Amino acid sequence: MSEQDPASDPASDPASDLASDLAFPAPPYHDLLGIRLVEWRDGYSRVACDTGPQHLNRSDIVHGGVILSLIDQAAAFAGLWCSVPGNTRKAVTIDLDCRFTGQVTGGRIVAEGKLVSRGRNIFFARTEVFDAAGKLVAFGASTHRWRAGSETVEGSPVEK
């Protein structure tokens, strides 16, 4: 993970939103912040957020909590890939560490999460966040625990 070319970013295409392809609806928190899952495979995810005035703090930069939320979601999805259509996996965050390396004044921000290692019940991930120009603005590491029934890549049926 390093600085990226935003032109090659699937998040630049609004039609690439995977939410409509998932067996489960986006969590309300995603909707509130405008977080979209735009790329997802085993051990990797990319989430994006088109920021607006509602994401800014008093200094007119994107609030750190928005960036932390992107880190958390990208990391979690990196460990939650499910190989069975119609099934899902769930996890909780145990630990989240972040370093901010720049500021974002607006536009699209993208977080890339990569699975570092996994055990029977716990997985570790690293995430990097980029601004619309592809500049690294934050990175983090996190620990997650799979919820019951989510320990295997097959997951479990979605509860309706």
N, C-alpha and C positions, 0 to 999 in steps of 0.2 A: 504494500500500500504506500503510495507516494502521491506527489502532485499529479493531477490528471487533466486531460483535455476535456473540457466540458462539452465539446461538440460530439465526443464519442460516448457521452453519458446517456444511457437509456432513459434516465429521469427527465431528460430534456423533451421527451415526447409524452404529452399528457395521456395519450392512448395506451401507454405502457403500464398504467396502473394495474397491478395484479389483484387488487382487492376484489374485483368482480369475478375473478377466477377461483377465489378461495372458497373452501367449504364452509367458512365461518365469516360472519360480518366483522368489519374493522371495529376494534374496541372504541367506545365513546371518546376516550382520551385521544386516540389518533384523530378522530373527527374534529375534536375541539382544537387541536394544534394544526391540523391539516397535514399530518404525516401520512405518506403513502409508501407502501411496499412496491418497489419497481423492479427488483431483480432478486431471485431466490433460488438457491440450489443447496445441495448438501454441503454444509460447512461455510456457506457464504450468503450474505444478504446485502441489499442496498435499499435504503429508505431515503425519501426526499421530503422536503417541506418548502413550499413557496411562501416566503415570509412576507408579512405586511405590517402595518402599524400596530396590530394587536400583539405582535411578537417582540416589540421593542421595549427597552427599559428607559429610564429617565435620561440616559445619555444618548438616546436614539441609536443604540446598537441592539442586535438581537440578544435577548436575555439568555444568560448562561443556562437557565433551566430548560429552555427549548433545546439547546445543543446537547445537554445531558440526556434529555428524553430521546433524542435521535440516537445517541450512543447506546443507551439502554435497549432501545427497540432493535437496532441493527444487530447488536450483540446477541440478544435473545433469539431473533429469527435465525441467525447463523447456526444456532444449536437446535433449532426446532423444525428443520426440514422433515417432512413426512412423505414416505414413499407410497402410501396408499391413498388414492383419490377418495375424498369423502371423510377421511380420518383427520385428526388433528393431534398436536402435541402442545403441552403447556409447561411453563417454568416460572419460577420466581427468582428475582435478583437477590443474591446474598451480599454481594459487595460490588461497588462501582467506583473506579478511580478515574479522574479526568485531569488533563492538562490543557489549558487554553493557550494557543500559539498565535492567535490573531483575533480580529474583530470582524463581525459581519454587520453591515449597515442595512442590508435588505437583499432581496432576490432569492434565488433557489439555493438551499443548502442540502448537501447530500452526505449521508453517512454510509460507510462500507464496513460491515462486520465480518470477521473471519474467526472460525472456530480454531482454537489453539490446541486444546486437548479435551478428552472426555473420559469420564469414569462410569461407574454403574449408575450413579444418581446425580452427579455434578459435572458441569462442563465449564470451560474457561474460554473467553473470547477477547479479541482485540478489535478496536474500532477506530477509524479515522473519519474526520468530518472535513468537508471541503466547501468553499464558497462557490459562487457562480462562475468565477474565473478559474477554478481548479486549485486555488491556494488552500493548503492545509491550515485549518483554523482551530482544530482541537483533536486530541486523541485520547483513548482510554482503554482500560482493561477491566474485565468484570468476571464475576463468578456467579453461576446460576445453578439452581437445583430443579431438576425435572419434577413435575407433579406426578402423582400416582397414575400409572397407565401411559406415561409419556417417555419412559426410559428407553424404549426401542424405536427405531426409525419408522416402524409401522404405525405407531401412535394408537389412538383409540377412536371409535366412532364419535362424531360430533353430537353433543347433547342438544336436542331441540327445545 
